[in-house]
Amino acid sequence: MSAAKRSGNRSNRSGVTDGSLVHGIKREVGYVTAETILMRSKTGSVRRMIYRNPVA
């Protein structure tokens, strides 16, 4: 059984440029920020995740 079938149908989107669902990648002093939205059709759950990664 595939991982998608075990966990229900999932979809995720990450923004490289600004859009209506997610913001694009942003550069800040010393950091890069990216946003992802995760949607699961089986439960109807929607999660928004924001990642902030340090840049050397």
BALUM-325584 format. One record per residue (C-alpha): z negated, y negated, x negated; residue in one letter. Coordinates in steps of 0.1 Angstrom, whole numbers, padded with zeros to 4 digits, always signed. Example, Ala and Ser with C-alpha at 12.3 -4.5 7.8 and 13.67 -1.06 7.14 Angstrom:
// BALUM-325584
-0078+0045-0123a-0071+0011-0137s
***
This chain:
// BALUM-325584
+0000+0000+0000m+0009-0034-0014s-0017-0061-0021a-0001-0083+0006a-0006-0056+0032k-0042-0049+0022r-0052-0085+0024s-0030-0098+0052g-0001-0121+0050n-0008-0150+0027r+0011-0181+0016s+0003-0206-0010n+0019-0239-0021r+0013-0260-0051s+0026-0295-0054g+0046-0306-0085v+0056-0338-0067t+0038-0356-0038d+0046-0341-0004g+0033-0340+0031s+0010-0310+0025l-0002-0314-0011v-0003-0341-0037h+0017-0337-0069g+0004-0332-0104i-0016-0363-0115k-0023-0373-0151r-0056-0390-0157e-0072-0399-0190v-0080-0366-0206g-0072-0345-0175y-0043-0331-0154v-0051-0326-0117t-0031-0302-0094a-0036-0292-0058e-0029-0260-0040t-0031-0250-0003i-0036-0214+0006l-0029-0202+0042m-0037-0167+0056r-0019-0158+0088s-0042-0129+0097k-0073-0150+0100t-0057-0185+0103g-0077-0197+0074s-0065-0226+0053v-0080-0235+0019r-0073-0265-0002r-0080-0262-0039m-0080-0289-0065i-0078-0280-0101y-0088-0304-0129r-0079-0292-0164n-0087-0310-0196p-0058-0320-0218v-0061-0320-0256a
***
